[in-house]
Each structure stands twice: as C-alpha cells, then as structure tokens.
Amino acid sequence: MRRLLLICTAVAASTTISDCDVKHASAATLVSALRRGDFGCAATLASAVDATDLAVNEALLELRSAEQRLKDVRDALRTSEASSGRGMAPAHQWAQSGDELFVSVKFAHKWDAPATLVGENDVESVQFEEELVTVRARKGSKRFDLEIVPLRPISPQNSSWVSASVGRLTLTLAKQQNQSWWPRLNRDKVKPSNQGVWWDKQELYDKERDRVEKVERERLKKQREEREKTPNEQLAETVEAKLKEDEAELELAEEMPPILTDEAQEASVKAERRKVLCRKQAARERKEAEEDGKKAVVKEQARTQLALEDVENWLTYAIQQIDADAKKESAGIGGVVVGDGVPVEMPDVPEADSLLRRRAKKRGEPVEKKKRKKKKKDDSKEDL
C-alpha cells in the first residue's frame, strides 16, 4: 500500500512538472493550472500559450471564476474579523513625567511601517478608566484596537487625547499618585512587541526623574515606618491628632463674630456703608493721581525733547563758530589767535545768542541784559 502511494505521488508530481513546461503550453494546461489554484504555473503558461487557440476563452472564464472565489474568501475573512470584535493593535511609544503619562499612537502594525491615514473622524472611541485605556479606530477595511492596562491606577477625569496628525494620536494620562515614577507602562511585565519609548518626549523630563524618585523613596519609607509602628504608638498619634483638631475648632469659634443686637447691627451696617464711601473716594483719588502722573510724564518728555534740541542746535552753532575762527586765523585778520577748546562765545553766529543765554541761566551763571535801543528824541521839537 505504501508503495502504491509513492507511485501515485511521483506520477502527480511528474504530471504537474510536465503541465508547467512551456514546451507543452496550451489553453487546456492553462485551464488545468487555474482549476487546481497553481497561479504561478498559470502565469508561466499564459506567457507561452497561443492566443489564437479557441480554448483561451475557457481559460479566461476559469480566471474570472477564480477571482470570484478569492473575493468570497476575502469577504469571509473580513466578516470573521468584524464578528470577533478585535482589530489590529497599533504601534505606540510612551514617556512620563512625575504627574502624567504620554502615549503616542501610530496606526500601523509596527512603528517604522507607513501609517494608515486615520483622521480624527475615524476614531470611534477613546475611553479612560482607572485600570484600562482603550482606543478604537477604523479606516475602510482596517480596524485598530489598543488596550492599555496601566501599571497603576490613572485619573480618568484628568486624562485627555488629541489627534496629533493624520495617522497619529496622542494620549495624556494623569497619574492618580502624583510625583511617582513608573518602571513600565503596562501591568503585565511582558512588553508588547510594537511598544517603545518615546525618547524625544522623555528627554524633556529626565531632569525631573531624580527629584521624583527621591520624593517617592521618602513616601515609601514613611509608609513602611507606619506599618512597623506598634499599636501603642498608633494610638498615641491618633489621640494627638484629635487634640490638634479640637484646638483648631476652638480657635475657629473664637474668631467667629459675636451675635449682634439690633442697635449693634445697625451701627455695623452704617460703618460698612461709610467704609464703602471711603473706598470709592480712594479709588477716585488713586485715578486722579495716576492721571497726574501721566501728565507729569508727558511734560517731562516734552522738556527732555527741548533739551535734546538745544544740544543739537548748540553743536551746529559751535561748528559754525569754529569754521569762522579758522577762516580768520588762516587769513591773519587782526592777528586773531583761536584757542584749542570748545568755543565759549559765538560772535560770528548771532542766532546762537539766545541759546547761549539759556544755557548760562540753566548753569546759574550771570547773564548780561540786552541793551535796548532808545529812540532819539527830535531836539528840534518845539516846547509846548
């Protein structure tokens, strides 16, 4: 029996090999290859078959039938996937600070693969629970389901998500235990194959890690000390806490205002009304003071502008006087000898006279009064 099976297998193999030989290519062998699903052989035979063979039409019909069967298989797989309720787990990376977890989701089976163009409208749901985070999205026939069981509980009301870009999504998960550092994201010690560290984000919080871990170590030490305390020590601390609470209540009772009589209440209301009037007057005076200050600033700015203009004018006049002195000295007019310093007087620049007087007055130097020319009386005028 075994020998018979070996012979049949050898015959079938030789038949398959001879059927795929291009030397024996025909429409009949092509149809045979299509029916048994050997599409590689069919492609080899199709390149060598005689296109004028009438049996080619039969091969084309068989090809269409094969296409329909493949389509039925594909639809059956999609139906099975939809009925199972689970899609592909997308790739994701994570980082953390002392108070939050950051998860960057890429809708692809691995991080270095092209992302499916999933937009914000394609995200079906993002749900936050204390011990479970789920993301569900669908784009065409592709479905993505991400489930994260966090290492420790999160705060759902303080967690959020945003569509970072097409094909990506970012989760921000708030830790219930603030100022804590997680050794991993998932409760399960086995890390998913398409999960990685979001290094670009993590580098922003590396300096915070040492401080957070120090705080966490102190908290764990305190908890351990609490567990190791004897019943008498715990009772003593409870009594002390109760005494402090009673003292705080007594202080609060002393600070509460006494119950007022009608006359006292009327006086209190009158006093409050007068205080309101005082506050209104203070607000008006404060506003007036601010306006006066603004006006003073404007005046000071104007005065400063005039002073700057005087400096520029003085420089112009001084240069004109120096040029005039140089001309006189070079021409030797009247044996003029000009000093080397800044000109004090400017006799050759008459328009500088008022400026020089103003500058001298500002410095407190004596200023000669201008002599006014009196009109000469007509001596020939007859006496009245």
Solvent accessible surface area in square Angstrom, and as a share of the most:
residue,aa,sasa,rsa
1,M,176,0.78
2,R,195,0.71
3,R,192,0.70
4,L,101,0.50
5,L,103,0.51
6,L,117,0.58
7,I,91,0.46
8,C,72,0.43
9,T,91,0.53
10,A,61,0.47
11,V,86,0.49
12,A,59,0.45
13,A,49,0.38
14,S,62,0.40
15,T,64,0.37
16,T,52,0.30
17,I,126,0.64
18,S,53,0.34
19,D,29,0.15
20,C,34,0.21
21,D,47,0.25
22,V,76,0.44
23,K,173,0.73
24,H,110,0.49
25,A,24,0.18
26,S,38,0.25
27,A,0,0.00
28,A,69,0.54
29,T,24,0.14
30,L,15,0.07
31,V,7,0.04
32,S,45,0.29
33,A,0,0.00
34,L,8,0.04
35,R,150,0.55
36,R,99,0.36
37,G,40,0.38
38,D,45,0.23
39,F,86,0.36
40,G,54,0.52
41,C,8,0.05
42,A,6,0.05
43,A,67,0.52
44,T,59,0.35
45,L,0,0.00
46,A,54,0.42
47,S,97,0.63
48,A,50,0.38
49,V,27,0.16
50,D,86,0.45
51,A,87,0.68
52,T,112,0.65
53,D,52,0.27
54,L,157,0.78
55,A,32,0.25
56,V,28,0.16
57,N,96,0.49
58,E,80,0.36
59,A,3,0.02
60,L,80,0.40
61,L,113,0.56
62,E,24,0.11
63,L,69,0.35
64,R,143,0.52
65,S,45,0.29
66,A,3,0.02
67,E,99,0.44
68,Q,96,0.43
69,R,111,0.40
70,L,98,0.49
71,K,93,0.39
72,D,73,0.38
73,V,85,0.49
74,R,110,0.40
75,D,56,0.29
76,A,62,0.48
77,L,119,0.59
78,R,119,0.44
79,T,93,0.54
80,S,64,0.42
81,E,68,0.31
82,A,58,0.45
83,S,94,0.61
84,S,74,0.48
85,G,31,0.30
86,R,125,0.45
87,G,18,0.17
88,M,80,0.36
89,A,49,0.38
90,P,0,0.00
91,A,0,0.00
92,H,6,0.03
93,Q,34,0.15
94,W,24,0.09
95,A,1,0.01
96,Q,7,0.03
97,S,10,0.06
98,G,0,0.00
99,D,55,0.28
100,E,60,0.27
101,L,0,0.00
102,F,15,0.06
103,V,0,0.00
104,S,10,0.06
105,V,0,0.00
106,K,19,0.08
107,F,2,0.01
108,A,5,0.04
109,H,103,0.46
110,K,96,0.41
111,W,70,0.25
112,D,117,0.61
113,A,10,0.08
114,P,125,0.79
115,A,32,0.25
116,T,23,0.13
117,L,120,0.60
118,V,2,0.01
119,G,22,0.21
120,E,110,0.49
121,N,152,0.78
122,D,34,0.17
123,V,21,0.12
124,E,97,0.43
125,S,35,0.23
126,V,25,0.15
127,Q,102,0.45
128,F,41,0.17
129,E,90,0.40
130,E,89,0.40
131,E,88,0.39
132,L,53,0.26
133,V,0,0.00
134,T,9,0.05
135,V,1,0.01
136,R,61,0.22
137,A,0,0.00
138,R,86,0.31
139,K,82,0.35
140,G,67,0.64
141,S,61,0.39
142,K,103,0.44
143,R,40,0.14
144,F,1,0.01
145,D,1,0.00
146,L,7,0.04
147,E,75,0.34
148,I,1,0.00
149,V,59,0.34
150,P,0,0.00
151,L,32,0.16
152,R,78,0.29
153,P,51,0.32
154,I,0,0.00
155,S,10,0.07
156,P,39,0.25
157,Q,150,0.67
158,N,99,0.51
159,S,14,0.09
160,S,63,0.40
161,W,84,0.30
162,V,91,0.52
163,S,30,0.20
164,A,61,0.48
165,S,59,0.38
166,V,95,0.55
167,G,0,0.00
168,R,81,0.29
169,L,1,0.01
170,T,23,0.14
171,L,0,0.00
172,T,31,0.18
173,L,0,0.00
174,A,11,0.09
175,K,6,0.02
176,Q,89,0.40
177,Q,82,0.36
178,N,87,0.44
179,Q,43,0.19
180,S,0,0.00
181,W,19,0.07
182,W,4,0.01
183,P,100,0.63
184,R,74,0.27
185,L,1,0.00
186,N,18,0.09
187,R,107,0.39
188,D,91,0.47
189,K,165,0.70
190,V,116,0.67
191,K,121,0.51
192,P,47,0.30
193,S,119,0.77
194,N,29,0.15
195,Q,12,0.05
196,G,25,0.24
197,V,53,0.30
198,W,53,0.19
199,W,167,0.59
200,D,113,0.58
201,K,52,0.22
202,Q,18,0.08
203,E,113,0.51
204,L,129,0.64
205,Y,52,0.20
206,D,70,0.36
207,K,192,0.82
208,E,38,0.17
209,R,111,0.41
210,D,104,0.54
211,R,124,0.45
212,V,0,0.00
213,E,47,0.21
214,K,115,0.49
215,V,54,0.31
216,E,22,0.10
217,R,147,0.54
218,E,99,0.44
219,R,53,0.20
220,L,94,0.47
221,K,111,0.47
222,K,132,0.56
223,Q,80,0.35
224,R,111,0.41
225,E,83,0.37
226,E,72,0.32
227,R,171,0.63
228,E,123,0.55
229,K,50,0.21
230,T,70,0.40
231,P,109,0.69
232,N,119,0.61
233,E,87,0.39
234,Q,82,0.36
235,L,114,0.57
236,A,62,0.48
237,E,78,0.35
238,T,86,0.50
239,V,78,0.45
240,E,91,0.41
241,A,60,0.46
242,K,113,0.48
243,L,103,0.51
244,K,127,0.54
245,E,93,0.42
246,D,52,0.27
247,E,102,0.46
248,A,58,0.45
249,E,105,0.47
250,L,117,0.58
251,E,107,0.48
252,L,115,0.57
253,A,60,0.47
254,E,144,0.65
255,E,134,0.60
256,M,124,0.55
257,P,114,0.71
258,P,105,0.66
259,I,175,0.89
260,L,87,0.43
261,T,88,0.51
262,D,117,0.61
263,E,130,0.58
264,A,38,0.30
265,Q,100,0.44
266,E,125,0.56
267,A,59,0.46
268,S,46,0.30
269,V,77,0.44
270,K,117,0.50
271,A,42,0.33
272,E,84,0.38
273,R,137,0.50
274,R,154,0.56
275,K,96,0.41
276,V,65,0.37
277,L,107,0.53
278,C,85,0.51
279,R,146,0.53
280,K,116,0.49
281,Q,92,0.41
282,A,42,0.33
283,A,48,0.37
284,R,139,0.51
285,E,92,0.41
286,R,142,0.52
287,K,126,0.53
288,E,100,0.45
289,A,63,0.49
290,E,100,0.45
291,E,78,0.35
292,D,87,0.45
293,G,34,0.33
294,K,137,0.58
295,K,126,0.53
296,A,57,0.45
297,V,82,0.47
298,V,95,0.54
299,K,133,0.56
300,E,90,0.40
301,Q,113,0.50
302,A,54,0.42
303,R,140,0.51
304,T,65,0.38
305,Q,97,0.43
306,L,110,0.55
307,A,38,0.30
308,L,99,0.49
309,E,78,0.35
310,D,25,0.13
311,V,78,0.45
312,E,108,0.48
313,N,67,0.34
314,W,50,0.18
315,L,88,0.44
316,T,68,0.39
317,Y,40,0.15
318,A,5,0.04
319,I,90,0.45
320,Q,77,0.34
321,Q,3,0.01
322,I,86,0.44
323,D,75,0.39
324,A,24,0.18
325,D,23,0.12
326,A,55,0.42
327,K,146,0.62
328,K,62,0.26
329,E,86,0.39
330,S,99,0.64
331,A,69,0.54
332,G,49,0.47
333,I,102,0.52
334,G,80,0.76
335,G,63,0.60
336,V,53,0.30
337,V,133,0.77
338,V,45,0.26
339,G,62,0.60
340,D,154,0.80
341,G,62,0.59
342,V,101,0.58
343,P,23,0.15
344,V,129,0.74
345,E,130,0.58
346,M,10,0.05
347,P,101,0.64
348,D,56,0.29
349,V,6,0.03
350,P,102,0.64
351,E,96,0.43
352,A,0,0.00
353,D,60,0.31
354,S,63,0.41
355,L,6,0.03
356,L,39,0.20
357,R,64,0.23
358,R,116,0.42
359,R,62,0.23
360,A,16,0.12
361,K,155,0.66
362,K,147,0.62
363,R,141,0.52
364,G,67,0.64
365,E,81,0.36
366,P,135,0.85
367,V,59,0.34
368,E,145,0.65
369,K,185,0.79
370,K,130,0.55
371,K,193,0.82
372,R,222,0.81
373,K,199,0.84
374,K,186,0.79
375,K,193,0.82
376,K,199,0.85
377,K,182,0.77
378,D,96,0.50
379,D,143,0.74
380,S,90,0.58
381,K,150,0.64
382,E,148,0.66
383,D,141,0.73
384,L,219,1.09
